[in-house]
Amino acid sequence: MSESGFKHNAPTESLNGWYKECFFAQYGNEFKNFQEFKLLFDQFIIKRNNLQNYLYNKKRNQIL
């Protein structure tokens, strides 16, 4: 447990770190303002989620 009293979830924290690492590798770490960063990060997450859903469905359809 952390000092604030919640349990750490290692797989989730690892995945979050992986997403952040991929985002900064793709877009860099300098932005004009916070709104630009948030907009790009939101777009990045949506694209990644769409890709994961596509790959999952493709694999699932191959099994069925």
DRENMAR-673857 format. One record per residue (C-alpha): x, y, z; residue in one letter; residue number from 1. Coordinates in Angstrom, 1 decimal. Example, Ala and Ser with C-alpha at 12.3 -4.5 7.8 and 13.67 -1.06 7.14 Angstrom:
+--------+--------+--------+------+-----+
!     c1 !     c2 !     c3 ! rest !  nr !
+--------+--------+--------+------+-----+
!   12.3 !   -4.5 !    7.8 !    a !   1 !
!   13.7 !   -1.1 !    7.1 !    s !   2 !
+--------+--------+--------+------+-----+
//
This chain:
+--------+--------+--------+------+-----+
!     c1 !     c2 !     c3 ! rest !  nr !
+--------+--------+--------+------+-----+
!    0.0 !    0.0 !    0.0 !    m !   1 !
!    1.1 !    3.5 !   -0.6 !    s !   2 !
!    1.2 !    6.3 !    1.9 !    e !   3 !
!   -2.2 !    7.6 !    0.7 !    s !   4 !
!   -3.8 !    4.2 !    1.5 !    g !   5 !
!   -4.5 !    2.7 !   -1.9 !    f !   6 !
!   -3.1 !   -0.5 !   -3.4 !    k !   7 !
!   -0.9 !   -0.3 !   -6.4 !    h !   8 !
!   -1.9 !   -2.3 !   -9.4 !    n !   9 !
!    1.4 !   -3.2 !  -11.1 !    a !  10 !
!    0.0 !   -4.4 !  -14.4 !    p !  11 !
!   -2.1 !   -1.3 !  -14.8 !    t !  12 !
!    0.7 !    1.0 !  -13.8 !    e !  13 !
!    3.0 !   -0.8 !  -16.2 !    s !  14 !
!    0.5 !   -0.4 !  -19.0 !    l !  15 !
!    0.0 !    3.3 !  -18.2 !    n !  16 !
!    3.8 !    3.8 !  -18.4 !    g !  17 !
!    3.9 !    2.0 !  -21.7 !    w !  18 !
!    1.2 !    4.3 !  -23.1 !    y !  19 !
!    3.0 !    7.4 !  -21.9 !    k !  20 !
!    6.3 !    6.2 !  -23.3 !    e !  21 !
!    4.8 !    5.5 !  -26.7 !    c !  22 !
!    3.0 !    8.9 !  -26.7 !    f !  23 !
!    6.2 !   10.9 !  -25.9 !    f !  24 !
!    8.2 !    8.9 !  -28.4 !    a !  25 !
!    5.7 !    9.8 !  -31.1 !    q !  26 !
!    4.9 !   13.4 !  -30.2 !    y !  27 !
!    7.9 !   14.5 !  -28.2 !    g !  28 !
!    7.7 !   16.3 !  -24.9 !    n !  29 !
!    7.3 !   20.0 !  -25.8 !    e !  30 !
!    3.8 !   21.4 !  -26.4 !    f !  31 !
!    2.5 !   25.0 !  -26.8 !    k !  32 !
!    0.1 !   24.7 !  -23.9 !    n !  33 !
!   -1.7 !   22.2 !  -21.8 !    f !  34 !
!   -4.8 !   22.1 !  -24.1 !    q !  35 !
!   -2.6 !   21.0 !  -27.1 !    e !  36 !
!   -1.1 !   18.3 !  -24.9 !    f !  37 !
!   -4.5 !   17.1 !  -23.8 !    k !  38 !
!   -5.9 !   17.1 !  -27.3 !    l !  39 !
!   -3.0 !   15.1 !  -28.7 !    l !  40 !
!   -3.0 !   12.7 !  -25.8 !    f !  41 !
!   -6.8 !   12.1 !  -26.1 !    d !  42 !
!   -6.4 !   11.5 !  -29.9 !    q !  43 !
!   -3.5 !    9.1 !  -29.2 !    f !  44 !
!   -5.5 !    7.1 !  -26.7 !    i !  45 !
!   -8.5 !    6.9 !  -29.0 !    i !  46 !
!   -6.3 !    5.7 !  -31.9 !    k !  47 !
!   -4.6 !    3.1 !  -29.7 !    r !  48 !
!   -7.9 !    1.8 !  -28.4 !    n !  49 !
!   -9.3 !    1.5 !  -31.9 !    n !  50 !
!   -6.2 !   -0.4 !  -32.9 !    l !  51 !
!   -6.5 !   -2.8 !  -30.0 !    q !  52 !
!  -10.2 !   -3.4 !  -30.7 !    n !  53 !
!   -9.4 !   -4.0 !  -34.4 !    y !  54 !
!   -6.6 !   -6.5 !  -33.5 !    l !  55 !
!   -8.8 !   -8.2 !  -30.9 !    y !  56 !
!  -11.7 !   -8.6 !  -33.3 !    n !  57 !
!   -9.5 !   -9.8 !  -36.1 !    k !  58 !
!   -8.0 !  -12.5 !  -33.9 !    k !  59 !
!  -11.4 !  -13.4 !  -32.5 !    r !  60 !
!  -12.9 !  -13.8 !  -36.0 !    n !  61 !
!  -10.0 !  -16.1 !  -37.0 !    q !  62 !
!  -10.7 !  -18.4 !  -34.1 !    i !  63 !
!  -14.5 !  -18.6 !  -34.8 !    l !  64 !
+--------+--------+--------+------+-----+
//
